[in-house]
Amino acid sequence: MSLAETAEQIAKYKQTSLETYGRSIQVWTIVTIAQRRTEREAEDYVQYYAVENADSETIEAWIKNTLPDAASATPEQLQGLKRHVGAGAGGTLIVGGADHVSVELHKLSSAGIDGVLLSWVNFEDGLTRFVSEVLPRLERDGLRDPIR
């Protein structure tokens, strides 16, 4: 789904909630981050854990049980889907350096996403990188208030 389509869908959710129930809602999404110093290193990291060392049996079962329409996908589409699921299952996958991660989070916010649930393959390493490299960028750009 494109960013414009995502923004349209989110706006419809919020409008429907307000018109139907008289309530404002927030829309959150899950984001898996594969962050490294450079985009090439991040892509190599995803290739390593999501493709070369993938739990293929679990990935195929997840796809079969969660996305029944995947059976009609082309081999190329299925390969991309398996990589995406192996990299972090559903939600948005952000792969790159700190600048790229920050830009992609800005895009989600601009589309109407109110918050994100963050996930990393290696939680401790991912969180450390995110806090030291991405949060300062988000604070600088006004997407997040500084930690006090």
C-alpha positions as CSV (number, residue, x, y, z in Angstrom):
1,M,0.0,0.0,0.0
2,S,1.4,3.4,-0.9
3,L,1.8,6.2,1.6
4,A,-1.0,8.1,0.0
5,E,-3.3,5.1,0.2
6,T,-2.3,4.6,3.9
7,A,-3.0,8.3,4.7
8,E,-6.5,7.9,3.0
9,Q,-7.3,4.8,4.9
10,I,-6.2,6.3,8.2
11,A,-8.3,9.4,7.6
12,K,-11.3,7.2,6.8
13,Y,-10.8,5.3,10.1
14,K,-10.7,8.5,12.1
15,Q,-13.6,10.1,10.3
16,T,-15.8,6.9,10.7
17,S,-15.0,6.7,14.4
18,L,-15.9,10.4,14.9
19,E,-19.1,10.3,12.8
20,T,-20.3,6.9,14.0
21,Y,-19.3,6.9,17.6
22,G,-18.5,10.5,18.4
23,R,-15.0,9.5,19.4
24,S,-11.6,10.5,18.2
25,I,-9.2,7.6,17.8
26,Q,-5.5,7.2,17.4
27,V,-4.0,4.8,14.8
28,W,-0.8,3.0,15.7
29,T,1.2,0.5,13.8
30,I,4.0,-2.0,14.4
31,V,7.4,-1.1,12.9
32,T,10.3,-3.5,12.7
33,I,13.6,-1.7,12.4
34,A,16.8,-3.1,10.9
35,Q,19.2,-0.3,11.5
36,R,22.9,-0.3,10.8
37,R,25.5,2.4,10.0
38,T,24.7,2.4,6.3
39,E,21.8,1.2,4.2
40,R,24.0,-1.4,2.5
41,E,24.9,-2.8,6.0
42,A,21.3,-2.8,7.0
43,E,20.2,-4.6,3.8
44,D,23.0,-7.2,4.3
45,Y,21.8,-7.7,7.9
46,V,18.2,-8.4,6.8
47,Q,19.5,-10.8,4.1
48,Y,21.5,-12.6,6.8
49,Y,18.7,-13.1,9.3
50,A,15.5,-13.0,7.2
51,V,16.7,-15.0,4.2
52,E,19.9,-16.9,4.7
53,N,19.0,-18.0,8.3
54,A,15.2,-17.8,7.9
55,D,12.9,-20.2,9.7
56,S,11.3,-21.2,6.4
57,E,8.8,-23.6,7.9
58,T,7.4,-21.1,10.4
59,I,7.4,-18.3,7.7
60,E,5.5,-20.5,5.3
61,A,3.0,-21.5,8.0
62,W,2.5,-17.8,9.0
63,I,1.8,-16.8,5.4
64,K,-0.5,-19.7,4.8
65,N,-2.5,-19.1,8.0
66,T,-2.5,-15.3,7.9
67,L,-2.5,-14.4,4.2
68,P,-4.6,-17.0,2.3
69,D,-4.5,-14.9,-0.9
70,A,-0.7,-15.4,-1.0
71,A,-1.3,-18.7,-2.8
72,S,-2.0,-16.7,-6.0
73,A,1.2,-14.6,-5.7
74,T,3.9,-14.8,-8.3
75,P,7.2,-16.4,-7.3
76,E,8.8,-13.0,-7.1
77,Q,6.0,-11.6,-4.9
78,L,6.1,-14.7,-2.7
79,Q,9.9,-14.3,-2.3
80,G,9.4,-10.7,-1.2
81,L,6.7,-11.6,1.1
82,K,8.8,-14.3,2.8
83,R,11.6,-11.8,3.2
84,H,9.2,-9.3,4.8
85,V,7.7,-11.9,7.1
86,G,11.1,-13.3,8.0
87,A,12.4,-9.8,8.7
88,G,9.6,-9.0,11.2
89,A,6.2,-10.4,10.2
90,G,3.4,-7.9,9.7
91,G,3.6,-4.1,9.9
92,T,6.1,-1.8,8.4
93,L,9.8,-2.8,7.9
94,I,12.3,0.0,8.0
95,V,15.8,-0.9,6.8
96,G,18.7,1.6,6.7
97,G,20.8,4.0,8.6
98,A,19.6,6.4,11.3
99,D,18.8,9.2,8.8
100,H,16.6,6.8,6.7
101,V,14.9,5.4,9.8
102,S,14.1,8.9,11.0
103,V,12.7,9.9,7.5
104,E,10.5,6.8,7.3
105,L,9.1,7.5,10.8
106,H,8.3,11.1,9.7
107,K,6.5,9.7,6.6
108,L,4.3,7.5,8.8
109,S,3.5,10.4,11.1
110,S,2.6,12.6,8.0
111,A,0.3,9.8,6.8
112,G,-1.7,10.1,10.1
113,I,0.0,7.4,12.2
114,D,-0.2,8.6,15.8
115,G,2.3,6.2,17.3
116,V,4.4,3.1,16.6
117,L,5.2,-0.1,18.4
118,L,8.9,-0.7,17.7
119,S,10.5,-4.1,17.3
120,W,14.0,-5.3,16.5
121,V,15.4,-8.8,15.8
122,N,18.1,-8.1,18.4
123,F,16.2,-5.9,20.9
124,E,19.1,-4.7,23.0
125,D,21.3,-3.8,20.0
126,G,18.3,-2.3,18.1
127,L,17.1,-0.2,21.0
128,T,20.7,1.0,21.8
129,R,21.1,2.1,18.2
130,F,17.7,3.7,18.1
131,V,18.1,5.7,21.3
132,S,21.6,6.9,20.5
133,E,21.2,7.6,16.8
134,V,17.5,8.0,15.8
135,L,15.9,9.7,18.8
136,P,18.1,12.7,18.7
137,R,17.1,13.2,15.0
138,L,13.4,12.9,15.9
139,E,13.8,15.4,18.7
140,R,15.7,17.8,16.5
141,D,13.0,17.6,13.8
142,G,10.1,18.1,16.3
143,L,8.6,14.6,15.9
144,R,9.3,13.7,19.5
145,D,9.8,15.8,22.7
146,P,13.2,15.5,24.3
147,I,13.6,13.1,27.2
148,R,13.6,15.0,30.5
